[in-house]
Structures are given as C-alpha cells and as structure tokens.
Amino acid sequence: MLGDILRREREKQNLTVKDVEQETSIRALYIEAIENGDYKSLPGEVYAKGFIRNYAGFLKLDADAILQQYREENHPEEAQEVPAPETSAPVAQPRTKVSVPSRPAFSSGDDFKDRVEKSRNTQRYFAGMLAAVVLLGGAYFVLGSDGADSGDKPAVKTEQTTKSSGKTQKAEQPAEKKFDDVEVTGKFADRCWTKVVVDGKTVFEGTVEKGKTMDWKGTDKVVVTAGNAGAVSVTHNGNDLGKLGEDGQVVEKNFTKDTAEDVK
C-alpha cells in the first residue's frame, strides 16, 4: 500500500510524524491518515493529492510514481488515463540527518487559516503598541508644555506700567511693512494662461500649472492678465485680494504702489 511505503521510508530516515508536520506544514492527523490509507479523513481529493506529493517529495521519493500508485489504488479509471512513469517503484535516498527544506507552497486550508490569524494577531499587537507609544508621547508633550508655560514663562501682557509716572500705556505694536515698490504674488489653483508686464516689459507669458506660486516686483507698475481669473489668487503689497475674477473669465489688472485696478 501507498501508506506503507511512506511510513517505512519515514521510519528509515528516523523521522517522526511531528518532524514531517513541522517541515511540510501538513497536519499530523492528515499524515497519519495517508499512512493508514484513510483518505476520507482528508479535506478533499485536491488536498489529498497535494499532501501526498509534498510528503513524497519531502522524503526524497519519486512524487509522480507515488501519485500514480495512489490513482491505481483509489481511482483505477483515472490511472488508465495517466501513463505510468518509467520507474514504478519509489526510489529512496539514504538520509543521515534531518535537513530543513524550504517550506512547500502547498499547505492545508486549516494551516493557511492559522497562519493568516497569527499574522493578524501580530499586526494588532504592534498596532496597539504603536498607538500606546503615540498616546504616551502626546500626553508627555502636552503636560510638559503646560508645565513649562506655567512655571518658567511669565504671562504675556498687553499693557505695562511705567515706574516713574505709574501710568498704564499700551504695548507697542510691530510696525507694518512699508512697500516702496510694487510687489504682487499669484497663487494658481488650476492651470491658467498668464501674461505679466513689469514697468512696461513683458517678463512672463505662458501657461502656469496648478499649484504654482509666482512673484513679480516692479518699481512703478505690474500688469497681470489671466485667461482663467478664477484660478489665480493674488496678494498686492501684503494685502490678500483673493481671486482675480470668475472661472474662465479673462481679466487684466493693473497694480501700482497704492492701487489695484481692472484694465478696461
């Protein structure tokens, strides 16, 4: 019987059923079922052939010959359709110690599910550890920042009292930037054909791609023409003017040091 051949070869190589299970990922109960000829205990015909092929290959036997014998014993009609190999008897090679072959690609459905579940559990574990580290780090940062603000830094005051007169005066506010020239910045939310003339000289003419930002600076005047005014937002000498116009609208705008006007 096929099972007797496999069992004798396993025992000849001083291997236990557990050794075969560990190296092939075929469950021990399936290995014992094959050796006992109890193929009804296997998950199905496809699994049975796969287990037998892997088991025979692990023992260094002729897997095709072993499968042919399985067909002859259990499916004679199928064995007639498949020509028998030249070597009818499995050839065993002596083995002095257990080697560790690469894990076979074929394994049982239960074994596959076990691996997937172990992988998922490992991922959940590391995800939980990462979340805990992030939470602890965030808590440390927040508490440390609060402690530093309350213990080391004085409260910010908007008013201060002079020692000489005792009068309260407003804290000085930073002076606003003064522009001696004309500075214009365009931010493009979409593609737009654009022409820019600075102090009477064309410095740019072409299509600006989405996401780009361009800066123009002139002494007297900057004129910007946009073929898709809704795609361009401009800042003029520090003042955010928003979009030049509506989507698809052609707008020409004249910027000087103090004014920003549409050219009609």
Buried (B, 14 or more C-beta within 10 A) or exposed (E): EBBEBBBEBBEEBEBEBEBBBBBBBBBBBBBBBBBEBEBEEBBEEEBBBBBBBBBBBBBBBBBBBBBBBBBBBBEEEEBEEEEBEEEEEBEBEEBEEBEEEEEBEBBBEEBEEBEEEEEEEEEEEEEEEEEEEEEEEEEEEEEEEEEEEEEEEEEEEEEEEEEEEEEEEEEEEEEEEEBEEBBBBBBBBEBBBBBBBBBEEEBBEEEBEEEEEBEBBBEEBBBBBBBBBBBBBBBBBEEEBEBBBEEEBEBBBBBBBEEBEEEE
